[in-house]
């Protein structure tokens, strides 16, 4: 008895300690009790994620994941399909947040040099005031309201206020020119505009036909707008004041409109940029947005303690999901920079925990660091390079929680104190728990640089039509070349042509007033065609995007030909400006390479390579040798992937002139016009597929003043070593 | 001396009345019998060929030069000989043709300097930096931040001005002048040496200063396009004398002005 008691006491002591430890070690766990369902979900998932996740055994894991995306598997976090009845629309979420953690900061904006903040309670009040003001102005249910300006809390509130009164917010790209705005506003018949400043107001009012359509315009910054026609131009603050005035009279109406909303009501309409034809208005419902936000928040265990910097265009679906969808679902804090120029300073001051940026932002940050390191003192420089080399060796493994020798870990910890920590601080990423990049391919070197520093940077693949999330990379399974596994609750399939299709609850309702386009994108069973070609990597089960579906072809041997994929990989080398890959319906792949004059001349200077002109530099044997090195390195990497091994470059030449939009070889946005290049340089392409060692050519060029001239050149053609595919690939070395 | 009922007077009487000013340096005549007025809230441009006496005129207005003859009436009162720092206290601020900023100091500190005449707490109080002094500094900083916001220079707030490009330095200088909360702002060639884009920005700021803050502006400028667009009224000077005074349209058609600029056969 006594012993038993002792044992019991010991056990309870252990339990007590264990629960204390759990509280200390898993702060999310303690929080979730206060914050209700979501916190619970995230903790629940996290625990399962750590313990029950199957180890990676290639094909099985892959199959399971695909299956898991259809039926909830215990390893994959899937939150129930329908949220609680009072969490089905964004305005409901606002009310919930104000109720559950009303005193927590919801928005911050740096203004007058100080971070001003608004709690959820205050936000709810501001939104209500604006909504009442809009009703007083005469807004009807179903009206479209255009929103234009830089990221500011007031504009984010406008979204929710418009939703509350039954309207549909239509954000507009801030940099869009008059005609583009005109098209969008006319297409959605927007009667109202909420604009950030005079610039936006001017742009819209200049378009006469649009101006006639608009009933009322609200503006935030009154500067320069005093002399405008005031009958339909109102200050944001005045409308809010009006709203507060009529509160007693109008709040019944607001309540009626709010309760009329449900999951199927349009939440937002986003226009896709549209590389071909006019932009299409993608209608996303509250259910789409909230579903996508819930799933993704659970996937990354986001809580209301996150902090994000809202600096990407508000008209982009990503910003809508991060700053409104996920922000309202979890209740985290959205920070708006002071101006677009101060973004980097503000990033450092805020130190977000959850950060999204397209690859070019990460590239620019890295370049910035490297340039500044070049100017640093000798000791600092050596320390930096020494520890960065070490990070390159083990940093990624440490972040991915793989096995790393103890000595390396100790050295990495030293590096953390001396280099990595301070560097992350300078980059504003000290607190980043989860970083995402998407939109285009990111160079593996850039990607690994951030990961080796300890920044948990991941990739995702998404679309406006999917409410962003199609695939995501789970922690610990992050690769530079792939974009992750299907998000929780997303079904995916690859059709015979290699095009990626998906189906999920986040799938858009329709293209506004464009049933043909809706029908051609989404079939009767709800599968949406992405227009991208890709496949699931056998070894990891992760999706690999290779190209736009329409550009993908087959080589004569029947192997997959994905030009963009190879070109992008080659362009990760800073010496290569442009590459055009040939090989569709041909025996093997060849490439025409354009050197980057700035990078190569810089290299030439440091290595005493003398040259007189672009042509001479491009034809210089040591430059060609350098390019050959890059190509062979890329070939080696490509050969590791059996599906793409056929895309290895067998022969290449370095072009004697830069591809130019004036010569019609590039579009004005600097994209290569593949067919025109193939046509214009058909003699070079023919030579690439012959046994010639060089080719004599002359090319017509257009100078900037419109005059034409000809340049002649004797271009050497080089062979590059190719590799046999890792497994049973179809590309082999050329006989 | 007519100091009562200034509110009413401001509408009738000009903010500044310059009567028959003559300024000589030894035998050199810089200004000869110049008279014009500056109305409250307007943008008044002074133009003229090189050496016409524009900058001298500005220096007379801000009290740096004391004219031998003539009177200056400011806010309905005749102004005697006065020290430049007292001028600043009377609500007149200026920018310079050649930038005169503290190069090693940040943009913020430079603009904060503009508020020196408005500081109330004394040396010892500021040294202790407690209570009223601290509150006062916060107040000044708030005003400066509003100016930074107004001029859209948030991104360079903490950058030493020596590192800034010319156009931005000019903007900081305007900021410093505005920090003094002047009634009358004198701008000496604010657009000189700027490219078109910088000029456009600067024009917008000058217009906004007039619109939003209600500041009266006297502006010397060579760019005729700028002057004709910005100014409410224009004074034209040549060889130290006033040759024309009127709204831009009149000035453009005035034969004397055309002759002064293009030269005329004698």
Interface residues (C-beta under 8 A of the other chain):
Chain A: X110 X111 X112 X113 X114 X223 X224 X226 X227 X338 X339 X341 X342 X345
Chain B: X141 X142 X145 X146 X148 X149 X150 X152 X154 X155 X157 X204 X208 X211 X212
